[in-house]
Amino acid sequence: MNDTLRFACTGCGKCCTGHHVPLTLDEARQWAVSGGQVIVLIEAFVSDGPGMPFEQREHVMRRSYPVPCGSAEARVAVTFAAFNPGRCRHLDADDLCSIYDQRPLVCRIYPVEINPHIALRPEHKDCPAEAWQQGPELIHGSLPVDAALQALVHASRQADRADIAAKVAICEALEMTTSALKGNGFTAYLPQMSAFAAATQAPRAATIGLGWTLHVEQPERVDELQALGLHTTAQAPVFYAFIGF
């Protein structure tokens, strides 16, 4: 891939269809109270142990939070996202965003990646080929060229870190306390939105002490985690979905 990427949106609407859009805590609250559905995705790892990608250590540690799990501790990362199994509720008949000036931060950043360890690759995006053959320079090397876009990426990463304790507390308040192991999958919850909105109004600053469980199905992985004192389950989920990789 060239060091330089150009990009100009063609307005095809594909990035607004079939994608769950990560939201900041404030955006998730607004999405819920305005009638949208939020999906909660959870993954966990052990500090310097199972599930932790060592090459991303600083990044994953800063966007995760410690929780009790069995007789040990896991770190969980929580993503609140707009639930869009089909077309986004704000995509109009012309495939244009009807809340463009108030769209979520991640939508403003697209197609740039918010994870500093993931390179932007056009083949991994839904945009048509012509989108990458026109428009201003977007990326040079690994960094956005535009200073305003760099600032948006920074703001997204900062919100991810600043929101994590409150997100974990909200999950605990709604009894969403089973996580997948990072790299193995996600647990996915679709909370009732009035309860979710209420929980986001004044989330606790720290966890409220509920024990967490790791959903892991591979026997060798289960043995490894239980040997560390972690509580696991392989039972078919009832209140969440397990999305394995």
C-alpha positions in Angstrom: 0.0 0.0 0.0 1.2 3.5 -0.8 2.3 5.8 2.0 -0.4 8.3 0.9 -4.1 7.7 0.7 -6.7 10.0 -0.8 -10.4 9.9 0.0 -13.6 11.6 -1.0 -17.0 10.2 0.2 -19.3 9.2 -2.7 -22.4 9.2 -0.5 -23.2 5.5 -1.2 -24.4 5.0 2.4 -22.7 1.6 2.8 -20.8 2.7 5.9 -24.2 3.5 7.4 -25.7 0.1 6.7 -25.1 -3.1 8.7 -22.4 -1.5 11.0 -22.7 -1.0 14.8 -21.2 2.5 15.3 -19.1 2.9 18.5 -20.5 5.8 20.7 -19.0 7.8 23.5 -20.9 7.6 26.8 -22.7 10.9 26.1 -23.5 9.8 22.6 -24.9 6.5 23.9 -27.1 8.3 26.4 -28.4 10.6 23.6 -29.0 7.7 21.3 -31.0 5.9 23.9 -33.2 8.8 24.9 -33.9 9.6 21.2 -35.4 6.2 20.6 -32.4 4.3 19.3 -31.1 0.9 20.4 -27.6 0.5 21.9 -25.7 -2.7 21.7 -23.1 -3.4 24.5 -20.0 -5.4 23.4 -17.7 -6.6 26.2 -14.2 -8.3 26.1 -11.8 -9.0 28.8 -8.2 -10.0 29.4 -5.8 -10.7 32.2 -3.0 -8.1 32.8 0.1 -9.5 31.2 -1.7 -12.8 30.7 -4.4 -14.5 28.7 -6.2 -12.3 26.2 -3.7 -9.5 26.4 -2.0 -8.5 23.1 1.4 -7.5 24.4 2.1 -5.3 21.4 -0.9 -3.2 22.3 -0.4 -3.2 26.0 -0.5 0.5 26.7 -3.6 1.0 24.5 -5.6 -1.9 25.9 -4.7 -1.1 29.5 -5.8 2.5 29.2 -9.2 1.6 27.7 -10.0 -1.2 30.2 -11.0 -1.4 33.9 -10.2 -4.0 36.6 -13.1 -6.1 37.9 -13.3 -9.1 40.3 -13.6 -12.4 38.5 -13.6 -15.5 40.7 -10.8 -15.1 43.2 -8.7 -13.1 40.7 -9.0 -9.9 38.6 -9.8 -9.4 34.9 -9.7 -6.2 33.0 -12.8 -5.5 30.8 -13.2 -3.2 27.8 -16.7 -2.1 27.0 -18.1 -0.6 23.8 -21.4 1.1 23.6 -22.5 1.2 19.9 -25.5 2.2 17.9 -27.3 -1.0 16.9 -27.5 -0.9 13.2 -28.2 -4.5 11.8 -29.6 -2.8 8.7 -29.8 0.8 7.6 -29.0 3.4 10.2 -32.2 5.0 11.5 -30.8 8.4 10.5 -30.0 7.5 6.8 -32.6 9.2 4.6 -34.1 8.0 1.3 -31.2 9.5 -0.6 -28.6 7.6 1.5 -27.6 10.8 3.3 -27.2 11.4 7.0 -30.2 13.3 8.4 -28.2 14.3 11.6 -25.0 15.1 9.7 -24.1 18.1 11.9 -24.8 16.1 15.1 -23.5 12.7 13.9 -21.4 10.6 16.3 -17.7 11.2 16.7 -16.7 7.9 15.0 -18.9 8.9 12.0 -16.9 12.1 11.7 -13.6 10.2 11.8 -14.6 7.6 9.2 -12.8 6.0 7.3 -9.8 6.6 9.6 -9.3 3.9 12.2 -9.5 4.9 15.9 -7.3 2.0 17.1 -3.7 3.2 16.8 -2.6 -0.4 16.0 -4.9 -0.9 13.0 -3.7 0.5 9.7 -6.3 2.0 7.4 -6.8 -0.4 4.5 -9.3 0.5 1.7 -10.0 -3.2 1.1 -11.4 -3.5 4.6 -13.9 -0.7 4.0 -17.2 -0.8 2.2 -16.5 2.4 0.2 -16.4 2.0 -3.6 -13.0 2.1 -5.4 -13.6 5.6 -6.8 -13.7 7.0 -3.2 -10.0 6.3 -2.9 -9.1 7.7 -6.3 -10.2 11.3 -5.6 -10.4 14.0 -3.0 -7.8 15.5 -0.7 -4.9 13.6 0.8 -6.3 11.7 3.9 -3.4 9.7 5.3 0.4 10.1 4.9 2.2 7.2 6.4 0.0 6.2 9.4 -1.3 9.7 10.4 -4.2 11.8 9.2 -3.0 14.8 7.2 -5.7 17.1 8.4 -5.0 18.5 11.9 -8.8 18.7 12.7 -9.1 15.0 11.8 -6.2 14.2 14.1 -7.9 16.1 16.9 -11.1 14.1 16.4 -9.2 10.8 16.5 -7.5 12.0 19.7 -10.8 13.0 21.2 -12.3 9.6 20.4 -9.4 7.7 22.1 -9.6 10.1 25.1 -13.3 9.5 25.5 -12.8 5.7 25.3 -10.4 5.9 28.2 -12.3 8.5 30.3 -15.6 6.7 29.9 -14.5 3.2 30.9 -15.1 3.2 34.6 -18.7 4.6 34.1 -19.4 2.1 31.4 -18.3 -0.8 33.6 -20.5 0.5 36.4 -23.5 0.8 34.0 -22.9 -2.8 32.9 -22.9 -3.9 36.5 -26.0 -1.9 37.3 -27.8 -3.7 34.5 -26.3 -7.1 35.4 -24.3 -7.4 32.2 -21.3 -9.0 33.8 -20.3 -11.9 31.5 -17.5 -11.0 29.1 -15.7 -12.9 26.4 -11.9 -13.2 26.4 -10.2 -10.6 24.2 -9.1 -12.2 20.9 -11.6 -15.0 21.4 -14.8 -13.0 20.9 -17.3 -10.5 22.4 -20.4 -10.9 24.6 -23.2 -8.7 23.1 -26.1 -7.4 25.1 -29.2 -5.5 23.9 -30.3 -3.8 27.1 -33.8 -2.4 27.6 -33.3 1.3 26.6 -35.3 3.0 29.4 -33.2 1.1 32.0 -30.0 1.8 30.0 -30.8 5.6 29.7 -31.6 5.8 33.4 -28.3 4.0 34.3 -26.3 6.5 32.1 -27.8 9.6 33.9 -25.6 9.2 37.0 -23.3 6.2 36.6 -21.1 5.3 39.5 -17.4 6.3 39.1 -16.3 2.7 40.0 -17.5 -0.8 40.0 -20.1 -1.8 42.5 -18.5 -5.1 43.4 -20.3 -7.7 41.4 -18.3 -10.7 40.4 -17.7 -11.1 36.6 -17.6 -14.3 34.5 -15.7 -15.1 31.4 -17.6 -16.9 28.6 -15.0 -19.3 27.2 -15.8 -22.5 25.3 -12.4 -24.1 24.5 -11.6 -26.6 27.3 -7.8 -25.8 27.2 -8.6 -22.1 27.6 -11.0 -22.8 30.4 -8.3 -24.8 32.3 -5.8 -22.0 31.8 -8.2 -19.3 33.2 -9.5 -21.4 36.1 -5.9 -22.2 37.1 -5.5 -18.4 37.6 -8.6 -18.3 39.8 -10.9 -16.8 37.2 -14.6 -17.7 37.0 -15.7 -19.1 33.6 -18.8 -20.4 31.9 -19.4 -22.4 28.7 -23.2 -22.6 29.1 -25.4 -21.4 26.2 -26.2 -17.7 26.9 -29.7 -16.6 27.6 -29.4 -12.8 28.3 -26.5 -12.1 25.8 -25.0 -13.4 22.6 -21.5 -14.8 22.3 -19.8 -13.6 19.1 -16.8 -15.8 18.7 -13.9 -15.3 16.3 
